[in-house]
Amino acid sequence: MKISQGQAAPSFTIKDVNGSTVNLSDYKGKKILLTFYRNVGCPICNLRFHEVQEEAAYFKSKNLIVLAVYESTAENMRTYLEGETPPYAVMLPNPEKTLYQLYGIERNKGKIFKSIFHGAIGKAKKGSKLFKTKMKQDGDMGTLGADFLIDENGIVNRAYYCSYIGDHLPLDTVKAFLN
């Protein structure tokens, strides 16, 4: 079931990439960007992750918590992060896809085809160049991403379900949420 603006963000507890427990409720009082990616081997997801990381200083200055959910295993995510500056985002492996189900993340191979008409090939090339090491894709190729802006009270301010791979909530919208 899809999440809507104005509803309480579904609570969850999960282990991060390093095995520490993360509870969504621990972030009450802070603004959150909860972002769902396909997997760490997806070059288009890699591009988006780097775009979010480029805004880390600004997001940090505004006390935004970024929770990045991947279908990848913790092991594959640690390989992805090896040699990188520690990410600003809290990295959440979810190969069981429990959070994807909880937040109504769509799997739709037909919409994947639509990605070609929205610059997927160029984004994939750009994202491929950003990998420090070759990554295997360990997720569902039909998964589409989503972004949720959650306010200090745990209420969804914005629920954005991607229409194709490479479609995400514009970062200017995230910035406007912080002001």
C-alpha positions, 0 to 999 in steps of 0.5 A, a space after each residue: 500500500 502506498 504511503 500518502 502525504 499527511 500520514 504517519 511514516 510507518 515505523 521500522 527497526 533495521 540494521 545498518 550496513 555496519 550492524 547497528 540498529 536503526 529505529 525510525 522513531 529515534 529520529 523524532 524531532 529531526 527532518 528525514 529524507 528516506 530514499 529507496 534505491 534499487 541496489 548498489 550495483 545500479 549505475 543510475 542509483 550510484 549517480 543519484 547517491 553521489 548527487 545526494 552526497 554532494 549536498 551533504 554539507 548543506 543537508 547536515 547544516 539543516 540537520 537533515 537525516 538521510 536514510 538510504 535503503 538498498 535491496 543489496 546485502 550488507 556485504 555488497 554495500 560494504 564493498 561499494 563503500 570501500 575506499 569512499 569517504 564515509 557517506 553522510 547517509 545512514 546506509 540500510 541494506 534490505 535484501 529481504 525487501 521488508 521496508 520496500 513492502 512497508 512503504 509500497 515500493 513498486 516493481 514494474 518491468 514495464 516502467 523500466 522500459 520507460 526509463 530509456 526515454 528519460 535519459 537512462 542510458 546517459 545516466 547509467 554511463 555517468 553513474 558507471 564512471 563514479 564507481 571506484 570498483 566494479 559492483 554486481 547488481 544484487 537486487 530486483 531489476 524491476 524495482 523503482 525507487 521512492 523518496 519520502 520527506 518526513 517531518 520532525 513529528 514523523 509525518 510524511 510531508 512528501 511521498 514521491 514514487 518514481 515513475 521510471 529508473 532515474 526519477 527521484 524527488 528533485 533535490 531543490 524540493 528537499 532543500 525547500 522542505 528544510 527551510 
